[in-house]
Amino acid sequence: MRKSLLARLPSALLLLAVVLLLSSCGWSLWDAPMTTVRPKSEFGRLTHQIFMLISWWTLGIGIAVEVGLLWACYRFREKPGQPIPKQVHGHTVLEVSWTVAFAVILLIFAVPTIPVIFETQAATPAQAMRIDVSGRQWWWEFRYPELKVVTANELHIPAGQLLAFNLHAPDVIHSFWMPQLGGKRDVIPGRVNRIMLAPDGPGEFPGQCAEYCGMSHANMRFRVIVQSKADFDRWAADQQKPAVQPTDPLAQKGLELFSQTTCVGCHTITGVSGGVLGPNLTHFASRKTLGANLMANTPENVAKWIENPGHMKPGALMPDLGMRGEQTKALAAYLLSLK
Ligand code: CUA
């Protein structure tokens, strides 16, 4: 017995090392961009409190079960010359009590959870700003109906303002997730789910589709930019302006190309086209990233995207329109003039 314990020492030490390593990773993960344990909104704090309640209870139950198990192993261990113990089957009192105990524990979890579910997906109250979110394959559209602003993949929101997100899915099921702000909810065709939250203060946070939705699910990201009220109002005012007319000859050529090809069938540029299948490009150059936060919004990347969208984002609905070289340069120059 003693020998076998000694023989197990190296594996026990290895297990301890793994646990320590994981817990140190855990400490740094807590401050990582996709962290959910440093909530930056009231919704985030409410869900985090429920998460911690469940975590502490399960930790306690885990410890109690392990201690009980170890005690039973020690207390009822085999001794030399001992006869076979009395054979029993079932124990009504024990079985009824642990069934009742766990039902009570589940009730302890349910009581604080149910109000949070109702509170955070209530109908839009008057003081909330409405934002219609559409999850599409594979990008996000954000509409601000009161402000008459439409944008894609970069969500600007004012700090401290109650926001009511209405989640739409024109194609397949997605999940709208802003880890640090606490919001995560399925986006389902045929119904409108809601998230209501108010971000604490300015900052930039990553967002991500959290439900497998096809080939480029992992490429369905977005940026959340929480701004002061003044900065947000400035941004919204810029977005409300019509698209700028290009002055640079290369960009002018790009506008001509854009207007003469099937680009106009899918993309809106106010005053130029009215397509709604792809992202609204009226203020394309005001966005820092391209392809649902896949890459920086630079002339090289825009040109690469136009020449081979399916390579940049596998499965992308945008076709290769056969434009190359000078044509894509001109188109990139035009799109990046749309501040
Ligand atoms: Cu959309 Cu995953």
Residues whose N, C-alpha, C, O or C-beta is under 5 A from the ligand:
A	BS01	CUA	I173 H174 S175 C209 A210 E211 Y212 C213 H217 M220
